[in-house]
Amino acid sequence: MRAWQVSAFGIDSLEFVERSTPVPGPGEVLLAVRAVALNRRDLMVVKGLYNSKMKLPRIPCSDAAGEVVAVGAGATAWKPGDRVLGIFMQSWLDGPLTRSKARGALGGDIDGVLANCVLLRQEGLVAMPGHLSFQEAATLPCAAVTAWNALTTGEIKPGSTVLIQGTGGVAIFALQFARLKGARVLGISSSDEKLERAGAMGLDAGLNYRQNPDWDRWAQDQTGGEGVDLVVEVGGLGTLTRSLKAIRVGGTIAQIGVLASGTDAIPLGLILHKWARIHGIYVGSRKDFVEMNRAISLAELRPVGEEFDWSQTREVLERMEEGSHFGKMVLTVN
């Protein structure tokens, strides 16, 4: 098998290597990987910012779509030719997250999927939505499940208002899922061009936060002074205070990322006065994934992104670091 591996931290240190092809044991499935989608987490893993004590070498990336080529004894859930996706946390099948379920995250605790074949447990896979290509489906395991659970946490229903930050993978999936649920969606970005693209996908109103940094006031104005029901929060301390000001009383912040640096203290007063709910989102379970895929299939929803050859892995990671992408970036595996 061929794979990209982190032998030393840094994008330039990524190595393209040959490894022995694994053979599926009892309950295991060998997957021929056709496409891999990148997440911000993958960039952090490669640079040593996710876990500086990670045991190396490590194959990065968590999101892959592929085809079953062999199964081990007792692996009756799948057969050769099945089109499948790996779940982000291989031990989180159902129910709430626990410490033990959080272990086994692909591309972090264990080797990931940036290889032309991967060996996984049969329960660590879900079926691909039938209308999607491998490249489209590869975008789902992390960003899409995260966005799905953010909207579930916010109890979004027809008539709700959702605020998304930026136009990365999670934000664009949140836009698509919110529209499926009949919600109104507001969005902020540093790029007018990206806001225009999001508008073509159903974004109801957008604001360039570099031109108008008071986006919390804008969100209040857009909702008649009430505030939004949910902020899909990817910034962290650098944006949390404005997110709290943007939500309605009793509103929810789905805390997903920590992209914006900040040194402000946590605004406890705002949390109290807003009766705010701040809910951390760490992807989701296999059951969540299956339910989301059912909705995607019924709506024939298609993910948005750009495709590259996996020989361009270093260049695509550098582009992610620049923040110039829209939606997801996907590597086709040859």
Secondary structure as the mmCIF struct_conf table of DSSP 4:
data_model
#
loop_
_struct_conf.conf_type_id
_struct_conf.id
_struct_conf.beg_label_comp_id
_struct_conf.beg_label_asym_id
_struct_conf.beg_label_seq_id
_struct_conf.end_label_comp_id
_struct_conf.end_label_asym_id
_struct_conf.end_label_seq_id
STRN STRN1 ARG A 2 VAL A 6
BEND BEND1 SER A 7 GLY A 10
HELX_RH_3T_P HELX_RH_3T_P1 ILE A 11 SER A 13
STRN STRN2 LEU A 14 GLU A 18
HELX_LH_PP_P HELX_LH_PP_P1 SER A 20 PRO A 22
TURN_TY1_P TURN_TY1_P1 PRO A 26 GLY A 27
STRN STRN3 GLU A 28 LEU A 38
HELX_RH_AL_P HELX_RH_AL_P1 ARG A 40 LYS A 47
TURN_TY1_P TURN_TY1_P2 GLY A 48 GLY A 48
BEND BEND2 LEU A 49 TYR A 50
TURN_TY1_P TURN_TY1_P3 SER A 52 LYS A 53
BEND BEND3 LEU A 56 PRO A 57
STRN STRN4 ARG A 58 ARG A 58
STRN STRN5 ASP A 63 VAL A 71
TURN_TY1_P TURN_TY1_P4 ALA A 73 GLY A 74
TURN_TY1_P TURN_TY1_P5 THR A 76 ALA A 77
TURN_TY1_P TURN_TY1_P6 PRO A 80 GLY A 81
STRN STRN6 ARG A 83 GLY A 86
BEND BEND4 PHE A 88 PHE A 88
STRN STRN7 MET A 89 MET A 89
TURN_TY1_P TURN_TY1_P7 GLN A 90 SER A 91
BEND BEND5 ASP A 94 PRO A 96
HELX_RH_AL_P HELX_RH_AL_P2 ARG A 99 ALA A 102
BEND BEND6 ARG A 103 ARG A 103
STRN STRN8 ALA A 105 LEU A 106
TURN_TY1_P TURN_TY1_P8 GLY A 107 ASP A 109
STRN STRN9 ILE A 110 ILE A 110
BEND BEND7 VAL A 113 VAL A 113
STRN STRN10 ALA A 115 ALA A 115
BEND BEND8 ASN A 116 ASN A 116
STRN STRN11 CYS A 117 ARG A 121
HELX_RH_3T_P HELX_RH_3T_P2 GLN A 122 GLY A 124
STRN STRN12 LEU A 125 ALA A 127
HELX_LH_PP_P HELX_LH_PP_P2 MET A 128 PRO A 129
TURN_TY1_P TURN_TY1_P9 GLY A 130 HIS A 131
BEND BEND9 LEU A 132 LEU A 132
HELX_RH_AL_P HELX_RH_AL_P3 PHE A 134 ALA A 137
TURN_TY1_P TURN_TY1_P10 ALA A 138 THR A 139
HELX_RH_PI_P HELX_RH_PI_P1 LEU A 140 ALA A 144
HELX_RH_AL_P HELX_RH_AL_P4 VAL A 145 THR A 153
TURN_TY1_P TURN_TY1_P11 GLY A 154 GLU A 155
TURN_TY1_P TURN_TY1_P12 PRO A 158 GLY A 159
STRN STRN13 THR A 161 GLN A 165
BEND BEND10 GLY A 166 THR A 167
STRN STRN14 GLY A 168 GLY A 168
HELX_RH_AL_P HELX_RH_AL_P5 GLY A 169 LEU A 180
TURN_TY1_P TURN_TY1_P13 LYS A 181 GLY A 182
STRN STRN15 ARG A 184 SER A 189
BEND BEND11 SER A 190 SER A 190
HELX_RH_AL_P HELX_RH_AL_P6 ASP A 192 ALA A 200
TURN_TY1_P TURN_TY1_P14 MET A 201 GLY A 202
BEND BEND12 ASP A 204 ASP A 204
STRN STRN16 ALA A 205 ASN A 208
TURN_TY1_P TURN_TY1_P15 TYR A 209 GLN A 211
HELX_RH_AL_P HELX_RH_AL_P7 TRP A 215 GLN A 222
TURN_TY1_P TURN_TY1_P16 THR A 223 GLY A 225
BEND BEND13 GLU A 226 GLU A 226
STRN STRN17 VAL A 228 GLU A 233
BEND BEND14 GLY A 235 GLY A 235
HELX_RH_AL_P HELX_RH_AL_P8 LEU A 237 ALA A 246
STRN STRN18 ILE A 247 GLN A 255
BEND BEND15 ALA A 260 ALA A 260
HELX_LH_PP_P HELX_LH_PP_P3 ASP A 264 ILE A 266
HELX_RH_AL_P HELX_RH_AL_P9 LEU A 268 HIS A 273
TURN_TY1_P TURN_TY1_P17 LYS A 274 TRP A 275
STRN STRN19 ARG A 277 GLY A 280
HELX_RH_AL_P HELX_RH_AL_P10 ARG A 286 ALA A 299
TURN_TY1_P TURN_TY1_P18 GLU A 300 GLU A 300
STRN STRN20 GLY A 305 ASP A 309
HELX_RH_3T_P HELX_RH_3T_P3 TRP A 310 GLN A 312
HELX_RH_AL_P HELX_RH_AL_P11 THR A 313 GLU A 322
TURN_TY1_P TURN_TY1_P19 GLY A 323 GLY A 323
STRN STRN21 GLY A 327 GLY A 327
STRN STRN22 LYS A 328 THR A 332
#
